[in-house]
Amino acid sequence: MTTMNAVLAAGGPELHPQAAEGVQSVAWLLIALPLAGAAILLLSGRRTNKWGHLLGTAMSLGAFVVGLLAFFQMLGQDAEGRSRLVHLFPFISAGSLKVDMNLLVDPLSISFVLLITGVGSLIHIYSIGYMSHDPDRRRFFAYLNLFVAAMLLLVLADNYVGLYIGWEGVGLASYLLIGFWQYKPSAATAAKKAFIVNRVGDFGLSVAIMVMFATFGSLSYQDVFGQASQASQGTITAIGLLLLLGACGKSAQLPLQSWLLDAMEGPTPVSALIHAATMVTAGVYLIVRSHAIFELSPDAQLLVTIVGVATLLAGAIIGCAKDDIKKALAGSTMSQIGYMVLAAGLGRPGYVFAIAHLIAHGFFKAGMFLGAGSVMHAMNDDVNMRKYGGLRKVMPITFATFGLGYLAIIGFPGLSGWWTKDGIIDAAFEKGGTSGQILGWLALIGAGITAYYMSRLMFMTFFGEPRWDEDVHPHESPKVMTVPLILLAIGSVAGGAFLILGDRFAKFLAPVVGEPEAAHKLVTPYTAIVFALMVVGVGLAYVQYLRRPVPRTAPAGNPAVTFARKDLYGDALNESLLMRPGQWLTRLTVYFDNRGVDGLVNGLAAFIGGTSGRVRRVQTGFVRSYALSMFVGAALVVGALFLVRI
């Protein structure tokens, strides 16, 4: 163990990858396939309308097959040989800045590859049915392919420049997908909001990259992590905080969370792909990948945990008051990503549980978002849960698959969430000290609130008496939509156990984040408390939404309910602190430009014009006037000569 810790302190085995062989040597296909699909669908125009959705799905499936083969090849190698480098081409050569475009295939990146392409392919298949009547379906699949390609570049790059290119590509694709129905003002506004808020986080990441180059002279993971211990504490802390700002933007963590709920204006498959399984996990990936930096700055690590625990509580509270099924799930996503960020800030073994919960969450949350889309498909696109009720009888497959995802997320014993989320809570308490106790108890409270708001969603949608409009005739979705739901439900049930039992996933990630210091305990001192809080949360929701009739119109509620319905006044806070001062600054700048800069220029022009007009009057056209002026001039010259002589 001592030897391993020494190796990890020097950068870890991942910092000295070997040249890729076999399937891993063509890892570039992972990015090239979906990127080619996007290019063909966007450039070929209407000629691909009839089969464009099939091409887009095939490209995503092809990338999944390549990733799966690379994964199996990795399993056949020893732990130290599981980090492989694929050199593509020299990318930047400007003075001392030299960046090669390389891909790093290691246990961390391949885990994300399988999640992105696996869950992404199921979402592609689901979208074939969900978007079947949309006239722009070809363009939709092109954007999906573009997003998958950008996300794969983000996680496979071996340096921060490649990561940043993928990071910005994901931002562009998310803007296009959220605003896909741009004829809706709400969708266009939501897309712009997501783009602008993410730019704030992207600014932090770009500055962090600049500081890295100024400090280490390189931007590759190998060089940065290998030299990190030689930098000053202030520099490392600054880099960590800037990276955290970038993570907050992409992963919708406080204070850059306001875009996530509005992003539900996009088509439901977009919500499943971007806001459940992939894009919002990019910040978690960034923190875990940069763990060598954060471990050198306790202050940065502490702030990561604070952001995570604050967001998991904020998202849970928001989820309690939403009647829009997609926005309730969005609040849940915000909360669950908060758990992952909390775990990533705890250090070892938190890294393992952060990624394990990320993968498990990808299954059950994608399944629930797609399940919500199935419900909307049956309810004429109505998202108001107060107009649902009793759908379990007419949509049995959607109900069963959604129900398994629900049980997984609330931490029902044996299902995925129980294995991963309980591990995060235990890791928080194991941190020790006052901070560990505070983080642990807040995470426990968040688990209880999760059980309440998810039970509320489940009961309002599938149980109770039907509250449908008269013109609604709910029905089960076609197989092209239900088969992906079934496969995701299987992951919701078995994914956590597969990863955690026998410390399987911890040993797999060890070459990147270090070996676990102790075996994972199936039962911890807090297991009974977590279960009790889950039962209390479910019980409260049962009393409120099953024993009592659910009104079709939301009651006014108390100030706490209003606080949650308005997203904890996040938008109002942003308007007060950022938007209004920005408007005032803009008006002041315009005033200064008009009265100052333009006023000076216009005043000078008026002065010259007025002076020239007055001087022009001297030119009368009379000879006597010119003769007189010549006489006066000559007299002045003679007088000046006399004065000089004197």
Helices and strands as residue ranges (DSSP letters): H 2-9, G 13-15, E 18-19, G 22-26, H 28-43, G 45-48, H 52-75, G 79-81, E 84-94, E 97-105, H 107-130, H 137-156, H 160-178, H 185-216, H 221-227, G 228-230, H 233-250, H 259-262, G 263-265, H 268-272, I 273-277, G 279-281, H 282-289, H 291-294, H 298-319, H 325-345, H 350-378, G 385-387, H 396-409, H 416-430, H 433-462, H 479-500, G 501-503, H 504-513, H 527-545, H 559-565, G 567-569, H 570-574, I 575-579, H 580-591, I 592-597, H 598-616, H 623-645
